[in-house]
Amino acid sequence: MKFHPAVAEFEKLVSNNGYRKTVEEWLRYSWRWATREKYKLVFKIQAAALRAIREFLDSQGFVEVLSPIVGPVTDPGIRGAKQAQIDFYGAPYKVMSSAILYKQYMAAALGKIYFVSPNLRLEPPESIYTGRHLVEFYQVDVEIYKGTYRDAMDVAERLTTYVVKYIRDLYGKELEKLDRNLWEFKKPFYRYSHREVVKLAHDLGCRNPTNGELTWECEKIISAYHDAPVFIYEYPKGSRGFYDREDPQRPGVLLDFDMLYPEGFGEAISGAEREYEPEKVIQRMRESGEDPTNYQWYLQMLRELYPLQTAGFGIGVERLTRYLCGLRAVWEARPYPKLAGIVGTP
């Protein structure tokens, strides 16, 4: 296994008893480090990466659409994080943890769309030790009308390849000064089924449930085992939200995927085909503990636009920036970063 030096430095930092104090200091005085030359470069590269994402998606016929910030419901499939709620004229509205439910009908309207959207997730306190979780972050959400999860994987592969080459061409020399050698991605990326990647994790000494998400630790180890991005596809039912489509021919298998960065940087992208049969969606909601009455607008939309077949994915902007710049953690890739349980910061 090969961890990037910055990831290895982060792991060493986490093992130190003073880690939380170090991070609190970083967050509390974020304006001090933001003015250093290193982070001026980081934020310029982040802006260039967003420019490259838009350039690529626009060239492929995608249309950028404004994303919602609050709504009656938001994405419930957020791996242990909690949703934030506001009083919206007497009604409880959610702050978007992901705009996944909203982008489906815009894909029906325009064919291929994307959001560059802010998200808020009240992550569990232990997430501060992963280096990959923020409470407040930006995500590029992509959706394709009549697309399959393999179509979405293809777009994700070509998009990330384009962005990495764009940044390498534009900032490669400056990144070398930060000890970051950014290598171009080569297609096709290696692909593992969920069953295969769980076996690999076990072979590498990381025990992972056979019917669940990759744990943060196993994900990190699988990422470090590779020097190029990898896809993991077809997670088991129950490991993801109700909106990931179950294969009609293979009950229990979801038509979805993740993409991991290499070198220990972990998850880059998560995507899927969407469940669109209204009665099946209601069944899946109940199975996952969701109350269908909270999703009336969504279910009405599915019925009126039936069959609303779409597929898509989301890519975290700060995680992408961390990878491009070879940073220790995502809190180095975010102005005024916010981490779980650390308050009083900008």
N, C-alpha and C positions, 0 to 999 in steps of 0.2 A: 504494500500500500504506500502511496505517495501523497502526503499532505503538502499543499502549498505552504511555504514558510510562514506566510501571514496567518494561515489557518492553524498551523502548529504553534505559532506564538499565542494565538487566542486560547488554544487548549491549555497551554502553560499558564496563561493568565487566569483562566477559570480555576485551575487547581490551587491557586494562591488564596489563602484565607481572606486577603484584602480585596478580592475581585469586586464585590458589590460596592465597596467604598470607592474604588477606582472608577467604576462606571458612573456612579452617582456624581462624582467630581466632574467627569467628562460631560455629562448631560447638564449639570447645573451651570457650567460656564461655557456653553457651546459656542458662544460668539468669539471666544479667545482662540480656539483651535480652527474655527472656520476661516479666520483671516491668515492662517499659515499658507505658505506657497503650495504645499502638498494638497491641501484641501481646496484651494482655489482651482487647481488642476482637476481634482475629482469632480467638482461641480460643473466645470466646463465640459468634461467628458460625459457627465450625466446628461447635460443639455444636448450634446452631440448625439448621444445614443437615442434620445427621444426623437431628434430630427431624423436619424437614420431609420427608426421604426416607422415614422410617418411616411418617409420617402418610399420605403419598401412597400408598405401596405397600400398607399395611394397608387403606386405603380401597378399593383395587382388588382385594382378595381374596388378596393375597400373604401368605404365612406366613413369619415370620423363623425361621431354623433355625441352630443352632450349627454353626460351621465347624470342620473339622479344622485342626490346627497342624502335625502331622507325619504321614507315611504312606509306604508302600512306593514310591510314585511321586508326582510332581507335574507341573504344567504344563511341558512342554519347549519350548513356543513362545514364548520370552521375548526375542527379538530380540538375541541376542548375550550376554545375561546368563548367569551360571552358577548352578547350584543349590547350596544348602548342605546338608550331610549330617551326621547324627548316628549314633552307635552305639546302636541300640535293642535292648538285651538280646542283643547279638551279631549283629544284622541291620542292614544299612545302610538307614536311613530318611531321607527327604528332608523338609526344612522346606518348608512350602508356599510356592511362588512364585506360585501361584494355585490356588484350590480348584475349578477348573473341572470336573475329572473327577468330583468328589464330589457336585456339586450336581445332576447329571443324575438320579440315582436318587431323590433327595429330591423332585424335581419330579414323578417318576412316582408317588411316595407321596402328595403333597399338592397337586399340580396347578400351583400357582404359588408359588415360594419365593424367599427372598433370604437371603444371608449379609452380615454386616458383619465382614469377616475381615482379620486381619493377614497380611502377605506379606513374604517375604524374598527378594531377588534380588541376587546378587553382580554388579552392573553393571560394565561395562568402565570403566576410569579416565577415558576421554574423556567419559563421561556427565555428569561434574560441570560441563561447560561448556554443557549444554542448558537448565538451569534447570527441567527437568521430570522429573528422575530422582532417586529416593532408593533406598537399599539396603533400608530398612525402611519400609513404608507400609501404609495401610489401603485396602481396596477394598470397595465394595458390589457383590456379585455377584447377579444376577437370572437366574432360569430359569423357562421356561414349558413345561409339558408339552403336546405336540401343536402347539406354536407354530412359526411360520415366522420367518425373519429380518426380514421386514417387520412382523410383530407385535412383535418385540423393538424395532425402530426406532421404532414408534409409542409404546411404553411409554417408551423413552428420551427421546423428544421431549416427551412430556407430563410426565414426571418432572422433567426439567431446567427446563422452563418453570415448573412449580409451585414448585420450590426457589428459583429466581431471584426470582420474585414474592414469595415468603414472606420472603426475606431483605431485599429492597427495602422491603417494607412495614414490617418490624420494625426494620431498621437503616439505612435509606436516609439519614437525616439524619446519623447518626454516620459513615457511610462517606464522605459529602461532606467531612467534616473531614480525611479521609485522601486527598482529591482523587480519590476513586473515585465516578464517576457510574454506577450500575448500572442498565442499561436492561432492561426486560422483554423476554423473547423473544417473537417472533411466529411462530405456526405457519401453514403448514408450513415447515420448514427446507428450504433449497435442497439438492438432491441431485445429486451427480456420480457417474457410473460411474468405475471405476478408470482406464479408458482416457481418459475425458474429463479427469480431474484431472491425469493425467500430461501431457497436451497443454497444459493450462493452466499447469502448472509450467514447462514448456519455454518457453511464450510469455512467462512472467514472468522468464525467464533462469536457471532452476534445472533442470539436467539430472537426470533420474531414470530408473532402469531401467524399461523398459516391462513387465517381468514380475516386479517386486519391490515390496516395501513402499515407501511414501513415505520418503525419507531424512528425517532430523531437520531438515535445512536447508529442504528443499522443503515439508515439513509446516508449518514456521514461516511460510514465505512465503505459502502458500495460506491459512493462518489469518489473517495480517495483511491479505490482500487483501479480506477480508470483514468486515462490521460486524455480522454475525449468524452463528449456528452453521450448519455445513454437514455433511451426510452424504456419505461416500464409500463406495460399495458395490461388491460383486462383484470382489474382488481375484483375481489369477491364482493358480492352484494352484501350490504350492511356496513361496508367500510367507508362508503361515501354518501353524499346527500341523495335525497329522493329524486333529484333531477338528472342523475346519471343513468342513462338508459340501460336496462337489463336486456341482454341478448335474447330475443324471442326463441331462438333455436337452442340456447344453452342456459336454462334457468340457473340463476345464481352467479352468472358471469356478467360483469358490467363492461360496456363498450366505452372505456375511458383510458386515460394515460397520464403519466407524469414524465417530465424530462429532468434529469439531474445534470448539473455542471460537473466537470471533473475536478480532481485535486482536493476533494473534501469540502467543496463549497456548497454541496447539497442541492435541494430542489430549486429548479428554475421555473418550471411551467407545470400547470395542471389543467387538463381538459377532458372533454367527453362529448359523445352524442347525448342529446337531451331526451328524457322521457316525455312523450307528448300525448299518449292516450289518456284522456281525462280521468277515466275510472282507474286506470293503472297508477296514475299519479296520486290519486286519493289513497289508494291502497298502500303505496310506497310511503306517503306522508304518515299514515297511521302506524306503519311498521317501524318508522324511525322516531316515533313519539311526537310528531307534529300534529296540530289540530287543523284539519282542512278548512274550518270556518274562518281561520285567520288569513286564508289565501283566496278569498272569493274573487277578487279582481283577476288574479292569475288563472284560476280555473275557468272563469268566464272567457278570458282571452283565448285559452287553449281550445275551448269549444267553438268560439266564433271563427278562429283562424285555422281550424282543423283541416288537414294534418300539419301542425306546426313543427316540421322536422328540421332541426338545426344541430350544428356541432360547433364547438369553439374551445377556447382556452384563455387563461390569464397568465401574464408574466409580470412578476414584481419588479418595479423599476429600481428600488434600492438594492435588491439582491443581484440584479443585473449589473448595477454600478459596482457593487462589491467585487463581483467576479472580474469585471473588466479592469479594475484598478488594483486587484490583489490586496483587498483590505482585510483587516482582522475580523470585522463584524459589520452588520448593516447599520449600526449606529454611527459608523464613520461615513456612511453614504447618504446621510440625511441631515439637512439643516434642521435645527431645533428638534432632535430626536426624542421620542417618548418610548420608554420601556415599562413593562408591567410592574406596578407596585412602587415605582419611583416617582415621587410627586415633588412639586415646588420648582420644577425646571421650566425653562421658556417654552 
